[in-house]
Amino acid sequence: MSESLEKLQNRILSDAKHKADETIKDSQAKSQQILEEAKQRAQREFEEIIAKANVEAESIRRSILSSKVRVNRLRILDEKNRIVEDIIHSVEDQLSSISKSEQFEETAQRFVTEAVKAVDSDQPIVRIGFRDVSKKNLDGVSRVLPKGGKLVIDEKPIDVLGGVVATDPEGKVVFNNTFKSRLERLDSQLLTLISSTVFGE
């Protein structure tokens, strides 16, 4: 009887040990699986963080690059504008001293003719004023006026650079044909011409 009891105890102990071993193995397997899943999840999160950081870094790099490109373009544009302004100032200086050139009388006559035609009057009043010009220099100009026209000579250049302003007798129609107004009328064409000549644009 005691032998049977001992066998029973041994079998119970053996079964218990076997179950305990299986439980431990299952626990170890589950622990290993949980650990592996945690590692994989951590790796995925790490890769996502790195990918996001790379995207943000690239965005920042492009933004900085774009900002530098904009700054450089603005500098180039400022320099081009400065060159264009220098050219225009040089042209204005030459125009303001046209009275010393051989083309002065022809230029003055053309300005008067254009202005008289623009006001379309039989009795136009034409003001003319250039730097360093005397009445003697303007003798030929009066010949292009209609018979009823009147020539008024200003001692100082009109609109700084000089030129001609014509009106009808009532002063209702005015045509400004000074160098300054001509440059303003040709502004966009002049800028295009300078840009294409100087910058090849």
Number of C-alpha atoms within 10 A of each C-alpha: 6 7 8 9 10 11 12 12 12 12 12 12 12 12 12 12 12 12 12 12 12 12 12 12 12 12 12 12 12 12 12 12 12 12 12 12 12 12 12 12 12 12 12 12 12 12 12 12 12 12 12 12 12 12 12 12 12 12 12 12 12 12 12 12 12 12 12 12 12 12 12 12 12 12 12 12 12 12 12 15 14 12 15 17 13 12 14 16 12 12 12 17 12 14 18 20 16 21 20 12 10 9 10 17 17 11 15 24 19 15 21 24 18 17 23 28 13 17 22 14 17 15 18 26 24 25 18 26 25 27 20 14 20 14 11 7 13 18 10 14 20 15 10 14 20 14 11 10 17 16 16 13 17 17 14 15 19 21 17 15 21 25 26 30 23 30 22 20 16 10 11 8 14 18 18 21 24 23 21 19 17 12 16 12 12 12 12 11 12 15 15 13 14 17 16 11 10 13 9 8 9
